[in-house]
């Protein structure tokens, strides 16, 4: 009897782990994080790229 309950618990545990990623709240927070990263990389990336290009041009 103990063995069957352990198997049932394990099967239930495997499905509940993935259920965390299948809700609308998680999708909303993921979208916000991706937007924030894109904005951050745009703000930081453009001046850094200009800096690297200018350093390369000045070293010639």
N, C-alpha and C positions, 0 to 999 in steps of 0.2 A: 504493500500500500504506500509506503514511504517513497518508493522509486517512482510510482506513477504521479504522485503529487509534485515531485521534483521536476519531472518532465513537463508537466502542465505549467509550472511556475516559469521554467526556462522558456517555453514557447510564448508565454504571455509577456515576459520581460523583453524578448527580441522584438516584438511588434511595438511595444510602448516606447522603445528607444527612438524609433524612426518617426513616431507620431509627434515628437517635439518639433520636427522640421516641416510638418504638414499643416501648419495653421496660418491664418492670415496675419496674426501679430508678428510672427517670425519673419514673414515676407516683408512686412512694413519696415521692421528694423533693419533687415538686410538691404532694402532699397535705400534707406537713409544713410547707412554706412557706406555703400558704394558711391552715392552722390557726394558724401563728404570727402571720400578719398579722391574722387575725380576733381573736385574743387581744390583740394589741398595740392594735388599734383600739378594742377594747372597754375596755381598761384606760385608755387615753389619752382616748378619745372621750367617755366619760360625764362625767368631771370637767371636761373642756373645755366640753362643752355646758352643764353647770350653771353654769360660770363665765361664759359668754357670756350665758346667760339672766339671771343675777343682775346682771351689768353693765347689761344692757338695762333691767331693772326698777329699778335704782338711778338710772338716768339720767332716769327719768320724773318 
